[in-house]
Amino acid sequence: MTAQTQCVAANEESVYELADLVRTTLTNHPVGDGVILPDTNQQASARILVDGSVTPARPYLPLHWTLTTQ
């Protein structure tokens, strides 16, 4: 199973800080009989995007995760 988180903040620096906290919190977090692992290829190449549909526009970083089960 795969999932995606969106790290959203007021500026790019805060997005990266939030992404680091999310990675630390979710990596190897147990869920049922499995654990959450980062999609390392996606996260290594992830770039901040900007949501221009809101005012003011907000930067965000999508991160992909995999739930592995035994």
VOMILO-659848 format. One record per residue (C-alpha): y, z, x; residue in one letter. Coordinates in steps of 0.02 Angstrom, whole numbers, plus 50000, padded with zeros to 5 digits. Last residue first. Example, Ala and Ser with C-alpha at 12.3 -4.5 7.8 and 13.67 -1.06 7.14 Angstrom:
BEGIN
y, z, x, resn
49947, 50357, 50684, S .
49775, 50390, 50615, A .
//
This chain:
BEGIN
y, z, x, resn
49538, 50358, 50230, Q .
49707, 50303, 50164, T .
49854, 50218, 50245, T .
50022, 50212, 50157, L .
50128, 50080, 50243, T .
50316, 50085, 50263, W .
50459, 49959, 50265, H .
50639, 50004, 50306, L .
50792, 49927, 50222, P .
50956, 49972, 50306, L .
51116, 49988, 50207, Y .
51303, 49957, 50228, P .
51413, 49985, 50076, R .
51550, 49873, 50004, A .
51692, 49974, 49930, P .
51674, 49925, 49793, T .
51499, 49872, 49744, V .
51415, 49700, 49741, S .
51452, 49678, 49926, G .
51297, 49771, 49981, D .
51300, 49749, 50170, V .
51145, 49729, 50278, L .
51099, 49830, 50432, I .
50964, 49752, 50537, R .
50777, 49785, 50547, A .
50689, 49704, 50696, S .
50596, 49856, 50761, A .
50574, 49920, 50583, Q .
50486, 49763, 50527, Q .
50364, 49760, 50674, N .
50334, 49948, 50666, T .
50291, 49953, 50481, D .
50311, 50141, 50481, P .
50165, 50253, 50435, L .
50139, 50364, 50283, I .
49978, 50463, 50280, V .
49823, 50464, 50171, G .
49711, 50573, 50064, D .
49852, 50623, 49945, G .
50014, 50586, 50037, V .
50029, 50662, 50211, P .
50187, 50626, 50312, H .
50137, 50535, 50471, N .
50311, 50457, 50486, T .
50413, 50506, 50332, L .
50528, 50643, 50396, T .
50562, 50576, 50570, T .
50588, 50400, 50504, R .
50704, 50463, 50366, V .
50807, 50563, 50491, L .
50823, 50414, 50608, D .
50872, 50302, 50462, A .
51007, 50428, 50412, L .
51083, 50423, 50586, E .
51076, 50232, 50585, Y .
51161, 50224, 50414, V .
51292, 50351, 50472, S .
51340, 50239, 50618, E .
51349, 50088, 50502, E .
51473, 50167, 50381, N .
51478, 50248, 50208, A .
51291, 50271, 50195, A .
51134, 50188, 50124, V .
50958, 50200, 50195, C .
50848, 50096, 50079, Q .
50662, 50138, 50082, T .
50523, 50012, 50060, Q .
50341, 50035, 50013, A .
50174, 49961, 50063, T .
50000, 50000, 50000, M .
//
